[in-house]
Each structure stands twice: as structure tokens, then as C-alpha cells.
Amino acid sequence: MSGENVTPQLVGQASRLSAGRLALGATSTGGTPGAAGIPSAATAETAGEAEVRTSEAVAKPDARLKGAWRVYPSLCAALWRNSVVREMGFQANFLLWLFVELLWFALQLSFNSVIFLHTTSIGTWTQWQVVMLIGASHFIQQLFQAFFLVNCAQLAELVHHGKLDFLLLFPVNTRFLVSVRHIDLGGFVSAASGLAVMAYAAHKLQATPSLAQALAFVLLCGAAILIHYSLMFLMASISFWTVRAQGLVMAYYNLFSIARIPDAAFRGAARVIFTLALPVLLVANVPVKALLGTLSSPAEMLLLLAMSGVCFLISNLVWCAALRRYSSASS
């Protein structure tokens, strides 16, 4: 999102923050300005010291602003309202992209039908359990795409075109601002189609999940989306060190297709890699097992939750390291 799309109130808030911090730095030594507005010797600063204080004012907002969590919902509302206006300005593009997503989803289901013409199960997974898995994978992927995919993919552009410099000025968490600038409305519609397929598969299985199973499914879907977001953001953060990182971002996006495959189809090193290194096998398999009550043990749920936290922590460490070495696009 370009700078002109951010609310003017935040621009003014960032300016007041920088000015206030500089004024605080000028008086913190106990000196007072002279009558003609010239600082006394006790408060005089070199140009280098002033530049350092300016950098600190931008990088370390006032602690009270950090605690003002109320700004985040209103900020999301303003950013997402702008996204809706933009999407509605190109309705033909929106409808065409939605059609392509739904067509691709239908092709996945058709391919699954072809497989089960030659077998009755994949490991312990029956045909309609696999259909539910495909629906859940699509649901999780589309929610991730709706909230985060475009924002992660555009991080490299923010870095190399200097737009990140402007976002760093705002007195809010920069990663938050980078991550939620845009939403993809088509993702929500496509995610609803995934839920519809899951409901039909549950009807075929004559499965009626309990309230606890449904709540576990929602919680695990949230952890799965966090894994997708963390790994995608991690890939995008490499753009601070490279010229382009879109290839890595799209490479991970293509790994989404593994999430709709039953975990019983993997053995040996492949299963270890896609469970612990790139935990894409967990993101749909575990929520569906929890919904159907087919978990082998609660450890599967705990592993998914733990991996979501680990992935987010690693991505945040890389992001912080990237910001420390970032010197703006103009320097």
C-alpha cells in the first residue's frame, strides 16, 4: 500500500511523536533554551547526536503508544475499507480471479475422484475423509490468502522501492502494518466453498462433530494459518539480503498442495521434512482428524500448536535482524 493510502491522522501522529521525542532529548540533560531560542551549552548537541536521537524516535515509539492497543482495530478497519474500495473498482478482475480459484478447487476434487476409482483408501483415510481434507486445506489456504498472501508477496517491493521507509515512521508495530495492509475479498468467498465441501463430506460420512471437536478445529485452523503466514513472511524477509525474493515466496505457495495429501501417504525423510522442517503436513491433516475424532493421540494437536509458535518466533527473529541491517533504499 502506498503512503498516500494511509490515514492522515497516523501521519500527524508520527510527526508529533518524532517532534516530541526530539524535544525531550533536548531538555533531558537539565538545560533550558536561551532567550533567543539558542540552546545553552549544557544542552547543545552535535549534528551526529541529533541524527541518532531522530533514529531512536522513529525506531522506538513512546511506550504509551505501544500500550494503546485500541488503535489496531481502527487501523485494520481503515486499511481493509480501502482494500474493499479498490477491489470494487475492478469488479471484472475480482470475478475472474474468483472463477479461477473455484475452478482450480473443482479440479482438485475431480483428481481425487479419479484416484479413488482405483483404490478404496489411502492408508487409513477413506474417500470422503480425503474430500474433507481437501476442503479443509482449501479453507485454510484461502483464509491465509485473504489476510496475508498479498502483503507477504509485496514486502520485497516495499524494501527495494523505499516504501518501507515511510511505514517505519508510524507509531505502530511495523510488521503488523506490513502484514495487514491489504485483504483479498475473493479469498473469503473461496474459503466458504471449502467449508461447503467439508459439510457435504461430513454428511456422506454421517459424522456429527461435537462442540469440543468443532472448537478444536477452529483453534487448529488458526494455528495452521499462523504457520503459513510465518513461513511466507520468513521467505519474504530474505528480500532484505537479496535483490528479489518473490521466487522463494511463490515456491512456498506451491507447497500448499502438499497440505491436501493424507499424511499416511508419506514415509521416511519426506514425512519428517514436511512435519518438522516445513510443517505443511500438519496444517490440514491435524484439524480434520480433530474434527472427525481420528487423532492417534493429543500429541498431534500439541505438535501443531508448538510448531505454529516456533515458526512465528523464527520469522520474527529474522524480521528483527533484517530491520537492524536495513538502511533505507536511498542510502
Secondary structure, DSSP 8 states (H G I E B T S, - for coil): --GGGS-HHHHHHHHHHHHHHHHHHHHTTS--B-TTS-B-TTT---HHHHHHHHHHHHHS--HHHHH-TTHHHHHHHHHHHHHHHHHHHTHHHHHHHHHHHHHHHHHHHHHHHHHTTS-SEETTEEHHHHHHHHHHHHHHHHHHIIIIIHHHHTHHHHHHTTHHHHHTTSSS-HHHHHHSS---HHHHHHHHHHHHHHHHHHHHHT----HHHHHHHHHHHHHHHHHHHHHHHHHHHGGGTSS--HHHHHHHHHTHHHHTS-GGG--HHHHHIIIIIS-TTHHHHHHHHHHHT--S-THHHHHHHHHHHHHHHHHHHHHHHHHHH---TT-
